Amino acid sequence: MATSQQDTYFHVVEQCNAANNSLVRFFEDPQDPLPPQCVRARTRIISMTANNISYTKSNLLGWWHAYPIPDSLVDQFPRDRFMHAPGWGFAEVVQSDLKGINPGDRLFGYHPFSNHSFTLALNPAELEGHFYERCQAKSGLVKFYRRCHLVPAEEYNSKDADDLDFIALMRAIFGTGYDLANYVLAWKAEERVEPAGPDLLYPWDKEVQGDVKGAVVVVFGAAGKAAVGFAHQLKHGRPNSEAPALILGVASSASSRLASSSGLYEAVYTYDEPLTAIAHGQDCAGENAKFVLVDFSSHDEAAYLWADEAAKRSSTPIVHICLTALPRPGSNAILVIAPHTTAHAIDLVGAPEYYKRFENALASLSKHKEILHLEPQRKFGLDSFKEDFDKLARGAAVSSSGTVYHM
């Protein structure tokens, strides 16, 4: 006898223990009515980076509430212990009760690694074609992760498959480095914003710490995608007269060649070479050079050692920015929280201007994706995703250029 239920799978992860994760079979009823002013969608292309593991370690920005465990699974996987770790990519609209969004359109956003359909309750955002999800269950998730960007079917189908993969991988993660270079460390003083939200009060002087003109900028985790986006904008997104004196990369021995070949750094050092790198910076920018350390890695807290060594050798205060973990207590490190910098930047210049600049910068980055090693590996299906998630959970590398999954 035929059934109206469809066999689908949902990825379940234990909070703070990503190694304990499963693809769990459950059933959805395709006849369930769509609530008013909602769309039903299904993930089609989705990316995975090390951030997907970070989402499981902390609920700092409400990540654990993004896609709650389905009701039919909560007895086996209670919501106070288990969560789903979504990713960025494209979902296809399969049903819509919203004017202007039609079946076949795509929504770029923060979507589940699953082959089941999901419902999004959307309100228009401040820019045409952008929406915020209003679901009460996700009220703890910051707005950055609840934003969807509409790509009409005709536009989506006209794009090259490699370009879609690049957007799925880089659109969200590029924003971290883009905002840091163009707003936190903006070359125009009037366009500098605070690096974090009002609930995390780290001392920040926009006039002094935010000015990198003539400084030595040291980028940790230099081969990573967010770091590459930051260095690209720092190098190519401002007049030469406003640029740093030097952009240095710091990477592991395994990825230093990759970072060097990007052409974004004047030199790339390994984590155990602080004195050589500092001397290089002082040779180029003077004995009392301003060092700005930007840590996109969490490599044994090496940036703190570098900050201490630079402080011993330059009378100019060190600027130490970290993006992957809360600053060490008692340090002078400044935490940057990407969703907050995006919100500050949009408030400052307005959504139309912000996204016009952002789209132009992303298009510029895309033109150099081969040189910058930003061509993602393409895989298919949930089994491939599960295999790679397990590797990341164990701390193993999956792909230096990133991975996208076609569902």
C-alpha positions as a Python dict, from the first residue, in 0.01 Angstrom:
ca = {
    (1, 'M'): (0, 0, 0),
    (2, 'A'): (138, 342, -97),
    (3, 'T'): (218, 595, 173),
    (4, 'S'): (215, 974, 157),
    (5, 'Q'): (518, 996, 386),
    (6, 'Q'): (867, 1046, 249),
    (7, 'D'): (1181, 883, 389),
    (8, 'T'): (1427, 1160, 480),
    (9, 'Y'): (1730, 1216, 704),
    (10, 'F'): (1825, 1479, 958),
    (11, 'H'): (2179, 1538, 1087),
    (12, 'V'): (2196, 1534, 1468),
    (13, 'V'): (2501, 1651, 1667),
    (14, 'E'): (2567, 1641, 2040),
    (15, 'Q'): (2631, 1988, 2177),
    (16, 'C'): (3000, 2041, 2258),
    (17, 'N'): (3084, 1695, 2123),
    (18, 'A'): (3077, 1700, 1742),
    (19, 'A'): (3229, 1352, 1719),
    (20, 'N'): (2894, 1216, 1841),
    (21, 'N'): (2678, 1283, 1537),
    (22, 'S'): (2435, 1080, 1327),
    (23, 'L'): (2224, 1091, 1014),
    (24, 'V'): (1885, 1000, 1158),
    (25, 'R'): (1601, 865, 949),
    (26, 'F'): (1260, 1018, 1001),
    (27, 'F'): (944, 1074, 801),
    (28, 'E'): (785, 1390, 673),
    (29, 'D'): (437, 1425, 532),
    (30, 'P'): (439, 1619, 203),
    (31, 'Q'): (67, 1688, 253),
    (32, 'D'): (127, 1902, 563),
    (33, 'P'): (-34, 2242, 492),
    (34, 'L'): (200, 2539, 444),
    (35, 'P'): (138, 2810, 705),
    (36, 'P'): (40, 3157, 576),
    (37, 'Q'): (321, 3393, 472),
    (38, 'C'): (575, 3111, 461),
    (39, 'V'): (778, 2917, 208),
    (40, 'R'): (878, 2553, 203),
    (41, 'A'): (1229, 2485, 76),
    (42, 'R'): (1482, 2208, 32),
    (43, 'T'): (1862, 2239, 51),
    (44, 'R'): (2031, 2201, -290),
    (45, 'I'): (2390, 2332, -260),
    (46, 'I'): (2552, 2378, 81),
    (47, 'S'): (2907, 2440, 201),
    (48, 'M'): (3105, 2308, 494),
    (49, 'T'): (3408, 2463, 661),
    (50, 'A'): (3566, 2438, 1004),
    (51, 'N'): (3298, 2685, 1119),
    (52, 'N'): (3048, 2401, 1115),
    (53, 'I'): (3237, 2242, 1404),
    (54, 'S'): (3261, 2577, 1582),
    (55, 'Y'): (2881, 2603, 1577),
    (56, 'T'): (2863, 2286, 1789),
    (57, 'K'): (3102, 2410, 2058),
    (58, 'S'): (2913, 2715, 2179),
    (59, 'N'): (2570, 2873, 2162),
    (60, 'L'): (2719, 3224, 2171),
    (61, 'L'): (2505, 3356, 1886),
    (62, 'G'): (2214, 3116, 1917),
    (63, 'W'): (2344, 2855, 1670),
    (64, 'W'): (2190, 2564, 1861),
    (65, 'H'): (1841, 2700, 1792),
    (66, 'A'): (1877, 2742, 1416),
    (67, 'Y'): (1699, 2417, 1324),
    (68, 'P'): (1554, 2247, 1632),
    (69, 'I'): (1546, 1869, 1652),
    (70, 'P'): (1217, 1754, 1488),
    (71, 'D'): (937, 1664, 1728),
    (72, 'S'): (946, 1300, 1618),
    (73, 'L'): (1310, 1270, 1727),
    (74, 'V'): (1319, 1457, 2059),
    (75, 'D'): (1264, 1147, 2274),
    (76, 'Q'): (1580, 995, 2130),
    (77, 'F'): (1769, 1323, 2089),
    (78, 'P'): (1650, 1577, 2350),
    (79, 'R'): (1692, 1941, 2247),
    (80, 'D'): (1879, 2034, 2563),
    (81, 'R'): (2160, 1800, 2459),
    (82, 'F'): (2148, 1773, 2078),
    (83, 'M'): (2140, 2022, 1794),
    (84, 'H'): (2180, 2058, 1420),
    (85, 'A'): (2483, 2236, 1270),
    (86, 'P'): (2365, 2411, 951),
    (87, 'G'): (2574, 2559, 671),
    (88, 'W'): (2555, 2835, 413),
    (89, 'G'): (2421, 2772, 68),
    (90, 'F'): (2120, 2761, -163),
    (91, 'A'): (1779, 2611, -93),
    (92, 'E'): (1516, 2562, -361),
    (93, 'V'): (1168, 2695, -293),
    (94, 'V'): (920, 2409, -346),
    (95, 'Q'): (609, 2586, -218),
    (96, 'S'): (536, 2950, -140),
    (97, 'D'): (266, 3165, 17),
    (98, 'L'): (471, 3484, -21),
    (99, 'K'): (428, 3733, -303),
    (100, 'G'): (745, 3762, -510),
    (101, 'I'): (886, 3422, -409),
    (102, 'N'): (795, 3138, -644),
    (103, 'P'): (864, 2765, -664),
    (104, 'G'): (1198, 2712, -833),
    (105, 'D'): (1351, 3028, -688),
    (106, 'R'): (1652, 2988, -460),
    (107, 'L'): (1718, 3134, -118),
    (108, 'F'): (2077, 3183, -11),
    (109, 'G'): (2103, 3146, 364),
    (110, 'Y'): (2184, 2936, 666),
    (111, 'H'): (2026, 2602, 580),
    (112, 'P'): (2020, 2245, 717),
    (113, 'F'): (2236, 1956, 599),
    (114, 'S'): (1938, 1737, 523),
    (115, 'N'): (1728, 1605, 239),
    (116, 'H'): (1398, 1695, 406),
    (117, 'S'): (1197, 2005, 328),
    (118, 'F'): (1177, 2284, 584),
    (119, 'T'): (951, 2582, 640),
    (120, 'L'): (1072, 2941, 657),
    (121, 'A'): (850, 3218, 794),
    (122, 'L'): (991, 3526, 623),
    (123, 'N'): (950, 3900, 667),
    (124, 'P'): (1093, 4149, 415),
    (125, 'A'): (1425, 4298, 525),
    (126, 'E'): (1554, 4650, 461),
    (127, 'L'): (1656, 4568, 102),
    (128, 'E'): (1446, 4426, -181),
    (129, 'G'): (1507, 4054, -225),
    (130, 'H'): (1631, 4013, 134),
    (131, 'F'): (1426, 3857, 412),
    (132, 'Y'): (1453, 3777, 781),
    (133, 'E'): (1310, 3462, 931),
    (134, 'R'): (1062, 3539, 1207),
    (135, 'C'): (1018, 3190, 1357),
    (136, 'Q'): (975, 3217, 1735),
    (137, 'A'): (1179, 2899, 1789),
    (138, 'K'): (1477, 3078, 1636),
    (139, 'S'): (1440, 3402, 1831),
    (140, 'G'): (1771, 3334, 2005),
    (141, 'L'): (1958, 3317, 1674),
    (142, 'V'): (2111, 3653, 1577),
    (143, 'K'): (1965, 3823, 1268),
    (144, 'F'): (2276, 3764, 1058),
    (145, 'Y'): (2194, 3392, 1049),
    (146, 'R'): (1824, 3453, 988),
    (147, 'R'): (1878, 3659, 672),
    (148, 'C'): (1788, 3505, 335),
    (149, 'H'): (1876, 3645, -5),
    (150, 'L'): (1638, 3566, -293),
    (151, 'V'): (1782, 3448, -625),
    (152, 'P'): (1502, 3415, -884),
    (153, 'A'): (1497, 3089, -1079),
    (154, 'E'): (1588, 3252, -1411),
    (155, 'E'): (1891, 3427, -1261),
    (156, 'Y'): (2001, 3116, -1073),
    (157, 'N'): (1972, 2890, -1378),
    (158, 'S'): (2179, 3134, -1586),
    (159, 'K'): (2478, 3106, -1353),
    (160, 'D'): (2772, 2874, -1412),
    (161, 'A'): (2782, 2575, -1175),
    (162, 'D'): (3133, 2665, -1056),
    (163, 'D'): (3017, 3018, -975),
    (164, 'L'): (2727, 2883, -770),
    (165, 'D'): (2966, 2660, -577),
    (166, 'F'): (3195, 2958, -511),
    (167, 'I'): (2905, 3169, -384),
    (168, 'A'): (2780, 2887, -161),
    (169, 'L'): (3125, 2853, -9),
    (170, 'M'): (3242, 3214, 11),
    (171, 'R'): (2949, 3456, 34),
    (172, 'A'): (2907, 3427, 410),
    (173, 'I'): (3266, 3357, 511),
    (174, 'F'): (3402, 3637, 290),
    (175, 'G'): (3185, 3880, 484),
    (176, 'T'): (3398, 3829, 796),
    (177, 'G'): (3718, 3953, 635),
    (178, 'Y'): (3536, 4205, 419),
    (179, 'D'): (3377, 4382, 717),
    (180, 'L'): (3698, 4373, 917),
    (181, 'A'): (3902, 4533, 637),
    (182, 'N'): (3641, 4781, 517),
    (183, 'Y'): (3462, 4885, 836),
    (184, 'V'): (3647, 4790, 1156),
    (185, 'L'): (3980, 4887, 996),
    (186, 'A'): (3832, 5118, 731),
    (187, 'W'): (4068, 5358, 558),
    (188, 'K'): (3801, 5628, 595),
    (189, 'A'): (3783, 5715, 964),
    (190, 'E'): (3416, 5808, 939),
    (191, 'E'): (3328, 5456, 820),
    (192, 'R'): (3490, 5265, 1106),
    (193, 'V'): (3259, 5061, 1328),
    (194, 'E'): (3282, 4880, 1658),
    (195, 'P'): (3419, 4524, 1635),
    (196, 'A'): (3157, 4363, 1861),
    (197, 'G'): (2812, 4414, 2004),
    (198, 'P'): (2715, 4624, 2306),
    (199, 'D'): (2701, 4316, 2526),
    (200, 'L'): (3075, 4254, 2482),
    (201, 'L'): (3245, 4570, 2590),
    (202, 'Y'): (3607, 4554, 2482),
    (203, 'P'): (3793, 4886, 2473),
    (204, 'W'): (3826, 5004, 2114),
    (205, 'D'): (3955, 5337, 1986),
    (206, 'K'): (3839, 5371, 1626),
    (207, 'E'): (4074, 5661, 1557),
    (208, 'V'): (4388, 5486, 1682),
    (209, 'Q'): (4336, 5110, 1677),
    (210, 'G'): (4124, 5118, 1362),
    (211, 'D'): (4387, 5300, 1154),
    (212, 'V'): (4624, 5060, 973),
    (213, 'K'): (4779, 5312, 735),
    (214, 'G'): (5156, 5248, 738),
    (215, 'A'): (5118, 4962, 988),
    (216, 'V'): (5252, 4608, 977),
    (217, 'V'): (4948, 4381, 958),
    (218, 'V'): (5016, 4020, 1056),
    (219, 'V'): (4749, 3769, 952),
    (220, 'F'): (4738, 3439, 1144),
    (221, 'G'): (4582, 3140, 971),
    (222, 'A'): (4684, 3311, 647),
    (223, 'A'): (4573, 3029, 416),
    (224, 'G'): (4220, 3015, 555),
    (225, 'K'): (3931, 3144, 347),
    (226, 'A'): (3826, 3425, 582),
    (227, 'A'): (4189, 3537, 614),
    (228, 'V'): (4235, 3534, 236),
    (229, 'G'): (3923, 3747, 195),
    (230, 'F'): (4053, 3993, 455),
    (231, 'A'): (4401, 4017, 301),
    (232, 'H'): (4251, 4057, -47),
    (233, 'Q'): (4042, 4354, 67),
    (234, 'L'): (4327, 4506, 266),
    (235, 'K'): (4555, 4484, -38),
    (236, 'H'): (4312, 4571, -317),
    (237, 'G'): (4020, 4749, -151),
    (238, 'R'): (4178, 5085, -61),
    (239, 'P'): (4405, 5351, -217),
    (240, 'N'): (4776, 5275, -199),
    (241, 'S'): (4822, 5593, 3),
    (242, 'E'): (4602, 5447, 278),
    (243, 'A'): (4745, 5095, 276),
    (244, 'P'): (4949, 4917, 543),
    (245, 'A'): (5324, 4927, 502),
    (246, 'L'): (5333, 4548, 502),
    (247, 'I'): (5095, 4251, 512),
    (248, 'L'): (5259, 3941, 654),
    (249, 'G'): (5104, 3596, 675),
    (250, 'V'): (5149, 3335, 946),
    (251, 'A'): (5060, 2975, 867),
    (252, 'S'): (5146, 2619, 960),
    (253, 'S'): (5432, 2454, 777),
    (254, 'A'): (5175, 2246, 590),
    (255, 'S'): (4984, 2548, 455),
    (256, 'S'): (5255, 2815, 430),
    (257, 'R'): (5321, 2740, 62),
    (258, 'L'): (4949, 2772, -11),
    (259, 'A'): (4939, 3111, 162),
    (260, 'S'): (5252, 3230, -16),
    (261, 'S'): (5121, 3140, -360),
    (262, 'S'): (4815, 3362, -314),
    (263, 'G'): (5031, 3670, -370),
    (264, 'L'): (4850, 3856, -92),
    (265, 'Y'): (5135, 3859, 159),
    (266, 'E'): (5478, 4017, 129),
    (267, 'A'): (5609, 3716, 321),
    (268, 'V'): (5465, 3416, 504),
    (269, 'Y'): (5615, 3284, 827),
    (270, 'T'): (5545, 2979, 1038),
    (271, 'Y'): (5412, 3014, 1393),
    (272, 'D'): (5756, 2966, 1549),
    (273, 'E'): (5917, 3260, 1365),
    (274, 'P'): (5796, 3572, 1551),
    (275, 'L'): (6134, 3740, 1588),
    (276, 'T'): (6219, 3706, 1219),
    (277, 'A'): (5881, 3843, 1115),
    (278, 'I'): (5894, 4132, 1362),
    (279, 'A'): (6240, 4228, 1240),
    (280, 'H'): (6108, 4221, 881),
    (281, 'G'): (5826, 4453, 982),
    (282, 'Q'): (6060, 4696, 1154),
    (283, 'D'): (6295, 4699, 857),
    (284, 'C'): (6005, 4812, 637),
    (285, 'A'): (5803, 5032, 872),
    (286, 'G'): (6056, 5159, 1123),
    (287, 'E'): (6181, 5064, 1468),
    (288, 'N'): (5858, 5171, 1635),
    (289, 'A'): (5629, 5021, 1374),
    (290, 'K'): (5264, 4973, 1461),
    (291, 'F'): (5188, 4599, 1459),
    (292, 'V'): (4829, 4489, 1400),
    (293, 'L'): (4788, 4117, 1468),
    (294, 'V'): (4474, 3962, 1321),
    (295, 'D'): (4414, 3605, 1437),
    (296, 'F'): (4194, 3392, 1213),
    (297, 'S'): (4337, 3073, 1365),
    (298, 'S'): (4352, 2930, 1713),
    (299, 'H'): (4695, 2777, 1676),
    (300, 'D'): (4802, 2721, 2036),
    (301, 'E'): (4736, 3090, 2106),
    (302, 'A'): (5052, 3177, 1913),
    (303, 'A'): (4927, 3531, 1846),
    (304, 'Y'): (4961, 3613, 2218),
    (305, 'L'): (5330, 3517, 2208),
    (306, 'W'): (5378, 3729, 1897),
    (307, 'A'): (5199, 4022, 2061),
    (308, 'D'): (5428, 3999, 2365),
    (309, 'E'): (5740, 3986, 2147),
    (310, 'A'): (5628, 4280, 1932),
    (311, 'A'): (5546, 4485, 2244),
    (312, 'K'): (5902, 4433, 2372),
    (313, 'R'): (6048, 4571, 2049),
    (314, 'S'): (5818, 4860, 1954),
    (315, 'S'): (5700, 5150, 2167),
    (316, 'T'): (5382, 5179, 1959),
    (317, 'P'): (5092, 4991, 2125),
    (318, 'I'): (5011, 4658, 1965),
    (319, 'V'): (4665, 4598, 1820),
    (320, 'H'): (4564, 4234, 1865),
    (321, 'I'): (4237, 4123, 1704),
    (322, 'C'): (4097, 3772, 1746),
    (323, 'L'): (3808, 3616, 1559),
    (324, 'T'): (3798, 3252, 1666),
    (325, 'A'): (3783, 3253, 2045),
    (326, 'L'): (3719, 3481, 2341),
    (327, 'P'): (4031, 3681, 2431),
    (328, 'R'): (4257, 3546, 2699),
    (329, 'P'): (4167, 3705, 3037),
    (330, 'G'): (4399, 3991, 3118),
    (331, 'S'): (4517, 4035, 2760),
    (332, 'N'): (4466, 4341, 2541),
    (333, 'A'): (4316, 4134, 2260),
    (334, 'I'): (3999, 4261, 2094),
    (335, 'L'): (3721, 4025, 1993),
    (336, 'V'): (3554, 4075, 1655),
    (337, 'I'): (3207, 3921, 1617),
    (338, 'A'): (3125, 3916, 1247),
    (339, 'P'): (2742, 3942, 1269),
    (340, 'H'): (2773, 4252, 1485),
    (341, 'T'): (3021, 4425, 1254),
    (342, 'T'): (2788, 4354, 960),
    (343, 'A'): (2494, 4505, 1147),
    (344, 'H'): (2699, 4811, 1247),
    (345, 'A'): (2816, 4859, 887),
    (346, 'I'): (2462, 4834, 747),
    (347, 'D'): (2340, 5085, 1006),
    (348, 'L'): (2623, 5320, 908),
    (349, 'V'): (2605, 5325, 529),
    (350, 'G'): (2260, 5176, 467),
    (351, 'A'): (2172, 4833, 328),
    (352, 'P'): (2166, 4933, -43),
    (353, 'E'): (2514, 5085, -30),
    (354, 'Y'): (2655, 4810, 189),
    (355, 'Y'): (2540, 4531, -40),
    (356, 'K'): (2639, 4715, -358),
    (357, 'R'): (2995, 4741, -228),
    (358, 'F'): (2989, 4386, -95),
    (359, 'E'): (2868, 4232, -423),
    (360, 'N'): (3138, 4420, -616),
    (361, 'A'): (3407, 4300, -377),
    (362, 'L'): (3284, 3939, -392),
    (363, 'A'): (3282, 3954, -774),
    (364, 'S'): (3640, 4083, -769),
    (365, 'L'): (3744, 3799, -539),
    (366, 'S'): (3572, 3547, -768),
    (367, 'K'): (3781, 3658, -1065),
    (368, 'H'): (4092, 3545, -877),
    (369, 'K'): (3951, 3233, -711),
    (370, 'E'): (4193, 2999, -890),
    (371, 'I'): (4503, 3193, -782),
    (372, 'L'): (4363, 3231, -431),
    (373, 'H'): (4278, 2859, -406),
    (374, 'L'): (3908, 2929, -352),
    (375, 'E'): (3768, 2675, -596),
    (376, 'P'): (3564, 2439, -379),
    (377, 'Q'): (3559, 2066, -418),
    (378, 'R'): (3214, 1942, -524),
    (379, 'K'): (3061, 1634, -366),
    (380, 'F'): (2716, 1479, -373),
    (381, 'G'): (2473, 1359, -109),
    (382, 'L'): (2447, 1329, 267),
    (383, 'D'): (2681, 1030, 292),
    (384, 'S'): (2970, 1238, 157),
    (385, 'F'): (2882, 1517, 397),
    (386, 'K'): (2869, 1279, 696),
    (387, 'E'): (3208, 1132, 610),
    (388, 'D'): (3367, 1478, 591),
    (389, 'F'): (3192, 1605, 905),
    (390, 'D'): (3341, 1312, 1096),
    (391, 'K'): (3687, 1404, 969),
    (392, 'L'): (3647, 1767, 1076),
    (393, 'A'): (3516, 1660, 1416),
    (394, 'R'): (3837, 1459, 1463),
    (395, 'G'): (4047, 1760, 1362),
    (396, 'A'): (4146, 1615, 1024),
    (397, 'A'): (4162, 1827, 709),
    (398, 'V'): (3900, 1773, 439),
    (399, 'S'): (3989, 2015, 158),
    (400, 'S'): (4223, 2314, 152),
    (401, 'S'): (3989, 2494, -90),
    (402, 'G'): (3660, 2409, 83),
    (403, 'T'): (3380, 2169, 0),
    (404, 'V'): (3025, 2208, -126),
    (405, 'Y'): (2761, 1937, -132),
    (406, 'H'): (2489, 1901, -392),
    (407, 'M'): (2182, 1743, -239),
}
